[in-house]
């Protein structure tokens, strides 16, 4: 079961790298990770920066589940 989880994470990492590589090619219409993060960070509902709060919450969740020991 552990090997299956590791294989899944490696597959996801390789797919992420392939999409990022494709996004950085000349004339590509695929947004890069930086473009997606910039779009999310600009999202607001009234005066509340919902995108920034959501991105912060995502990084907190990621760190809590994968980096805390």
N, C-alpha and C positions, 0 to 999 in steps of 0.2 A: 504494500500500500504506500509506503514511503517513497519507493522508487517511482511509482505512478505520479505522486504529487510533485516530485522533483522534475520528472519528465514534462509534466504540464507547465510548470513554471519556466523551464528552459524553452519550451515551445512558444509560450507567450512572449518571452524575451526576444526570441528570434523573429517572431512576427512583428513585434514592436520595432525592432531594428530595421527590418525590411521596409515597413511602412514609412519610417522616418527617412530612410535612404531614398525611397521613391519621392517623398515630399520635397527633398532638397535638390532634386534634379532640375535642370534648367527647363522652364516652361511647364512645370508640374502644376496641376490644379488641386492636388492633395495638400491640405494645410499641415504644417509641421507642428510639433508639440508646442513650440514657442508661440505660434499663431493661435492655437487652441487655448493656451493658458492666458494669452493677452485678451482674447475674446471673452473668456469666462471672468477675468478680473474686472472688465469694464461693466459687467451686468449689475444693474442697481434697480431696486424697487423703491421709488421715492428717494429719500436720503440714506437708505440702508444699503450698504455694499454687499448684496447677497452673494455675488460671485466670489468675493474675497473670503467671506465667512465660509462658504461651501468648500473652497479650495483649502483653506486652513483646516476645516473639519476632516477633509479627505486625508491630508498629510498626517493629522493627529491619529486618525483611525489606522492608517498604514503603519505608522511607527508603533502604535500600541499593540497591534496584532503581530507584527513581524520583527520588531527590533527590541521590544521590552522583554527582559528576562529577569 
